[in-house]
Amino acid sequence: MKILYIAHFLPPLKNSEAKNNFITVTELKKNGFEPVILTSEGFRTNRDNTFSLDGFQVSRYDAATVPKKLPDALNPRTYLRLPDLPLNLAFRKQIVAAGRRLVAQNDIRAIYAVFGTGSEHLAAADLAGMTGLPLILEYRDPWIHNGSIDQYMRDKFPPWYYRLCRKKMFSLQKYAVSRASLLLVESGYNKLAIERDFGHKNVVLNYVGYHDFERDKIKDDAHQLVELPKHPVIGFIGNTYYGCETYFERILKCLCELENEGLEFTFVSVGENIFNRRTLSLSMKQHLPVSLVDFRKAQGFTSLLDWGLSILSYPNLNSKIFDYISFGIPTLHFSPEGKSVRDFFAQTGVGFFISADNDSLKESLRKYLTTPVFKLAPEIIARFSRQATMVPVLEAINKLIR
């Protein structure tokens, strides 16, 4: 049963979105579906050979050349110095044209689009309207509920233009959602928000989970990366989301104060994040900063942690939580107060929620860093494998098209 699968990020692109989407198409194929993949040609130099799309039918559209509706000289935004919406809507027509060819050439039963840029969802909604095929939309964060995008616009756009862009984003998302038969979202926060704002009745939780890509071998190889002098080891693996800078600064300041008070631990940060940029100026001795590394090495550093840090500027989950879970590492999740995120940690046992509204952050960190080190129970880990988190998704898709 063929499904047209539209995603901007897929191998050989080198980022977590490409990895997560690869896992999804792999699970779809294992469960009797045949993904006909439409993806981008962009990021030609940012490659990672960890994953391969061999065995899939793959078509690509050119995402390296951005088409323009107007020459810069005729575009009013050039003179007003107004930025575009941070959704990248430039490839919509290219995707529609390529998608129509694939639908004509294949016995497609449904369209499945993943938000990597806004182009994929809008083009998929267009295709669903043209073909009458059921539409499945997968969101990480629905556009208007993405706190990082919203904070970026608040900071960079004039107030009147921010309000205009929010209105346009809502209208575009409403159009896509109205065409969808099934919505997949990554957290309870997103599910409640999209049901509230758009009234959609078929919204299914779709935790990104983890996949066992040579995980045991990664664990065995991890000791070759570095010797960690002091336990517990607390770490942050990945890049900084826009709007989280203040939260990173608070955590770093508290860790520095705890170090100065004699608390022993090792703090590891991997990637382009504020921890690596700021620690030297704060003279933190128990910090191991690591610049950008490939996926396998990043996973290796993850496996060395005792505590994994997850940080967001709005009350939602972060996909790196599932990387920590895969190695049995409990998460310390730091975000503003929110019932759905607090309930997630209370009900799953994968770690602990620390509210950004908490004035005693340092004491919370001290409490966990002086707690005896432990690993997550096997049954908790198994619950969040991608095979397990795909079960409700597969049930919903089967109900929709079989």
N, C-alpha and C positions, 0 to 999 in steps of 0.2 A: 504494500500500500504506500503510494508515493506522497510525500509531503514536500512542498516547496519551502525550504528553510532559508530565510534571509537574515544575514548577520554581517555587520561591518567588520567585526573582529573574529578571525579564525586563523589557524596556522597557515603559513609559517610566521605570522605576526607574533611578536614577543611581548605579551602582556597577560594579565590574569583573566581579562575578558575572553581572549582567544582560547585560553586553557579551559575556562568554564563552558564556553560554547562547544568546544571540541568534545568535552565529556558528554554534553547533552545529545549531540548527534550520534555519538557512539552508543549511548543508552537507547536512543530511539531505534537505531539499527538492530541492536541486540534483541529488542522486543517486537520485531516484526514489521517495523516501518522502514521505508526507503527514503531517506532525506535526499532531495535534489537541491544541492547547495548553491546559493547565489551570494557571493561575498565580494569584498573589495580587492583591488590591486594595490592599494596604498601601502605605505611603510615598507617599501621594498628593501631598505637597508636594515630594518629592525627585525631581524629574523632569529628564530630559535628552532632547531631541528628536533626538539624533544618530542613533538607531536607531528603526525603526518596524516594528510587527508587521502592517502592512497586507499582505494577501494570505494570511495565516494564519487558520485557524479558532481563535478564542481564547475561552475561558471563564475567569471569574475567581471566586475565593472570597474572602470578607471576612477579611482578615488584620489589619484595624485594630481589630476588636472581639474581644478574647480571651475565649472561653468559660471558665467556671470550674466545676469539678466540685463544689466546696463554697463557700459564702459564707465570706468571711475570718473571720467570728466563729466558724465551726465548723471551720476548718482548723487542725490542730495546728501546722503550720509557722509560722502567725502568732504563736503564743505562744513557740515555740522559736526563732523568728527564723532559720529555716533556708531558704536559697534553693532555687529549683527547679533541676533539671538544666539546664545551659546548652545545651540542644538544641532548646528551643521545640517541645514536643510538643502544643501546644494545638489545632492545626487538623486533627488526624488524622481525626476524624469528618466534618468539613465536606468534606475532600478526598475521602474515600470516597464520600459521598453524591453529590457532583458527578461523580466519576469513574464511578460506576455509571450515571448518566444518559447520560454521553458514550459509554460502551461500548454501552449499549442503542440509542443513536441512530446509531452509526457501525459500520462493519465494521472494528473494531480488530483488528490482528494481534499486537500486543505492547504492553507498558507500559514506558516509559522514565522513570525518576525521578532527579532530580538533588538531591544534598544541599545544601539551602540552610538548611533547618531539619530537625529529626528527623521532623517530621510527614509530609513528602513521602515518605520512604523507608518508613516504617511503614504509611502509607495505601496506598502502591503494593503493598507485600507483602500487605496485607489484600485488595486488589482482585485480585491474582494468585491468591490462594487461592480467592476467590469465583468467578472467571471461568475459571480454568485457563489463562489467557494467559501466554506467556513473559514473564519480568520481567528488565529490564536496569537495574542500579543504577550510577549514576555518583557516585563519591566524589571530592572534592578530597583531603581527609584522612579516612580512616575514623575514626569517632568516638573509639574508645579509643586510636588512634594519633596523635591530634592533640595535639601538645605544648603548644599555647597553652591549649586547653581543660583539659588535665590540670593545668597549672601554676596556672590560675585556681582550680580546685577545691581544689588543695593549699593555696593561700594563703587562700581565703575560707571553706572548710568546716571544721568540726571534724573531727579525724582519723577518728573512728568513722563520721561521716556521709560523708566522702570515700570511705572503703572501701565503704560501702553503695551510694553512687552509682556507683562504678566497676563494682561487681557488676551493678547494674541496667543500666548502659550496655552492658556486655558481653552481657547477656541480650537486650536489645532489638536490638542489632546482629546477634547470632546469629540471631534470628528473621527479620530482614530478609534477611540473607545466605542463610539456608537456603531461602528462597523464590525466590532469584534464579537465573536460568539463565546470566547473564553479568554480571560485575563489571568496571567501568572505573575505573582509578585513575591518578593523575597522576604517579607516580614509581616507580622501582624499589624505593625504601624501603617505600612503601605496598604494592606487590605482594608483596614478601617477607613483610611483616608479616601481611597478610590471609590469605595462603596458610598461614602458620605457625599462626596463632591460630584459623582457622576451617576449614582444610582444603579450601577451595574450589579446584576444578581449572580453572575457566574465567575467568581474570583477565587482562585485556588492558590494556597501557599506553596511556594517553590523555592525552598532553601537550596542554595547552590551546592551544599555538601562538599564532599571530597572524593577523590578517586585514588586507588592504590597503585599509582604509577611507580613501580620499583621502590615502594616505600621502605621495605626492609633493607634494601641495598643502600638507600640514602642514609638510613640510620647507621649502618655499618661504616659508611664512608665519612660520616660527620666528624668523627674524632680527628680526621686528617686536616680539617679546616683550621682549627685553632685550639689552643689549650685555654680553658676558662678557669681562672684562678680561684674564684670564690663563689660559693653557692649561698643563697638561691640566685639563679640567673633569671633576670627579668628582661624582656626584649620587645622591640617593635620592628616588624618586618614589613617594609613597603614604603610607599610615598605618602606625602602629606596631602590630604584633601583641602581644597580652598575653604577658608573660614575656620579651620581647626587650630590656627596658629596660637591663639590665646590659651587654648587648652593644653597644647604641647608645652608652652612656656610654664604653665602652672605645675604640671607634672614634673618637668625637669628641675624647676626650682625646689620642689619638695624632695626630690631624690638627692639633690646637692646638699640640702640641709640635713637629711638623714645620714648621708655619708660623713658630713662634718661632725655629726653627733656620735660617730663611731660604729654605725650599723654597717655590717659587712654584706656585700652582695656584688654581683657583676651586672652591669646594664649594657645590653647589646642593641644596636640600632643598625638596620641594613637598608640601604636605598637612599633616594633623594628626599630626605625629610629634615624637618627643623631640628630634630635632636642632633643630627650630624653637623649642622651649621652652627649651633649655639653652644654645644658642650664645652668646646675649647675656651670660649670666652668666660665660662663659669668655672674653669679649672677643675672639672670633675675627674678624679683619678680612676674611679672604678667603672669607667665607660669604655666600651670597645666599639668605635664607629667603623662601619663597613660601607664602602661606596657601592655603586650598582654592580650586581652580579647576575649571572644567568639564573633561570628558574630552578635548576637542580641545586645550585649552591645555596640559593635563598631557602629552599626547603631543608637543606642540610643545617643551616643556622637555626631554622625553626625547631628542628628536632633536638637542639641542644638546650632549649629553654626549660625553665621550671614554671614561669608565668609568661603568658603572652598578653601584650597590651593592645587594646582596640579603642580607637578614639574617634568620635564624631561630634560635630557641632550641633546636631539635632537628634531627637530621641528615636534612633533607629539602630539596626544591626549593621555590622561590617562583615563583608565576605571573608576577611582574613580569620575571623573566628573559626571557620570550618577547617582552615589549614592547621590551626592550633589543635582543634579537636582530633584531627586525623593522627596526630602523634601523642594523643592522650594528655595534652597540656591544657590546664585550666586557664581561662581568659579573665583578665581584669578589664571590664568594659567601662569606658568613661564617656558619658554624654549627658545632655540635659535630662531632667526628670521626664519619664513617660511610662504610663502604665503597661503598655504592651512590651516594652523592652525590659522593664523590671520583672514582669511576669515570665518572660522567656527564660531569664536566668534562674528565677526561683523554681520554675517547673521542670527545667531540663537538667540542672546540675552540672552544666558545662563550665561554670565559673561564677563570677560575682559582678554585680552592677554597682558602680560608684557614681553617684549623681554629681554632675557638674555644679549643681546648686549647693553641694555640701561644702561647708566652710572648713571642715576638718579633714581635707584631702590627705595631708601629711600623715595624720594618725591612721587613716584607712590604709595607706600604703605600708606604714609600719606594721600594722596588724597582719597583713598578708605576707609581708616579707619575713616576719618572724613566725609564721605558721609552718609546721613541719611540711616539707615538700611531699606532694602526692601526685599520682596519675589518675586520670579519669577511668572509671570502670569500663570494661569491654562492652557491656551492653549499651552504655551511653555513647561510646564511640561508634558502634555499629548503627545506631539510630540515625546518624547523620552522614553515612556513606551516600554517594550520589545514587547508588542503586536503590537505597531505601527512600531518599527524598523524592525520587522520580515516580514512586508508586502512585501517589494521588494524581500526579500530572498525567501519567499514562492512563489511569482510570478515566480521567476527565476527557482526554483526547479520544479514547475508545468509545466513550458514550456519545461523543460529538459526531464521529464520522463512520463508525462501523455499522 
